[in-house]
Amino acid sequence: MTAKRPARGGRLFAALLATGAAAWAVQAASDSQAWRDVLDTPAIQSPLASRALLNGIARAGSTRLVAVGQRGHIVYSDDAGRRWLQAEVPISSDLVALSFPDATNGWAVGHDGVVLRTKDGGKRWTVQPIEAADRPQSPGAENPFLDVWFRDASNGYVVGAFGLVLQTQDGGANWQPLMHATDNPKSLHLYAVRGFGPDVYIAGEQGLMLKLAQGDTRFRALELPYKGTLFGITGSAQSLVAYGLRGTVLRSSDGGRNWLPTPTGLQVGLTAGTRQDDGRIVLVSQAGHVLVSNDDGASFKVAKTERTVPAAAVAASSQGTLVLAGPRGAQALQLP
């Protein structure tokens, strides 16, 4: 009895599998030999850096916009987001947020416990080491920093996973842990830190909102009518606006003592917010919605834009346009 010949398609598939396995083995060996720590590897210069994933964006001074993203990419624009240049960055860790208290001094944070500093408006960056003893450890890697905010060139805060809170009073040369002075017994993740007037606020998981009042030495938990994740806080000292999952917006007009929900009609995550020079408050969603308030956050309307831009961060340019950062890079939008 003659044995049947395997079907040609089956043999071709098997050959492709074998070839792919061999190629993978060679590539794996090559990668192993060429592997370098992201903390020792400068970000690769790429003409597509401003079109790749960007996680954070901020205004530096009156005109410059700076955005941070994957693999250590930092880009900056001086024309409201129409053209971008790539900065010199000494690491290739993913970056998620940044803060500029003035036109020249800035800080960026991200994965692998990274803090970067610039003194020239975002063109060149250096690493600011933070002692490992200053933060809790998790198996396998440093806990990521998720946000940063500086009041001026000396005083700032970083927050992150598992309740991480650090403070500096000398421009990041030294950092002091504040976890012991924070009402966060569950070590919930902290996603945003911002200052309004003399006070500092932190937003996080499970409806956690913390406030460090002027003259106080502790971040104290505020009572909110929402127990879901909050991604950020914007507005002003007179009108605080917190936002998060499922289109949630909460507003306080008394320094965080009382909060009322502001209906949005959305069920998607609101990922970022900003206050424009004209006083309008803008929130953006992961699905590309742009919500605008003309009454200090008491109400929001979904703006009609020329295109949908899923956003992780947003900043207002000095020319009145919005610049969104997200999975499609940095894109400018003109609000009606």
WOGI-V953708 format. One record per run of one state. SS is the DSSP state (hx for helix, st for strand, lp for the rest). FROM is the first residue (numbers start at 1). TO is the last residue. If there is no record, write none. Layout:
BEGIN
((SS/FROM/TO) (SS/FROM/TO))
END
This chain:
BEGIN
((lp/1/7) (hx/8/34) (lp/35/37) (hx/38/40) (lp/41/48) (hx/49/51) (lp/52/53) (st/54/60) (lp/61/63) (st/64/69) (hx/70/72) (lp/73/73) (st/74/77) (lp/78/84) (st/85/86) (lp/87/87) (st/88/88) (lp/89/94) (st/95/100) (lp/101/105) (st/106/110) (hx/111/113) (st/114/118) (lp/119/123) (st/124/124) (lp/125/125) (st/126/127) (lp/128/131) (hx/132/134) (lp/135/136) (st/137/138) (lp/139/140) (st/141/142) (lp/143/144) (st/145/150) (lp/151/155) (st/156/160) (hx/161/163) (lp/164/164) (st/165/168) (lp/169/175) (st/176/177) (lp/178/178) (hx/179/181) (st/182/182) (lp/183/189) (st/190/196) (lp/197/198) (st/199/204) (lp/205/208) (st/209/212) (lp/213/218) (st/219/221) (lp/222/229) (st/230/235) (lp/236/239) (st/240/244) (hx/245/247) (lp/248/248) (st/249/252) (lp/253/259) (st/260/261) (lp/262/269) (st/270/275) (lp/276/280) (st/281/285) (lp/286/289) (st/290/293) (lp/294/300) (st/301/302) (lp/303/312) (st/313/316) (lp/317/321) (st/322/326) (lp/327/328) (st/329/333) (lp/334/336))
END
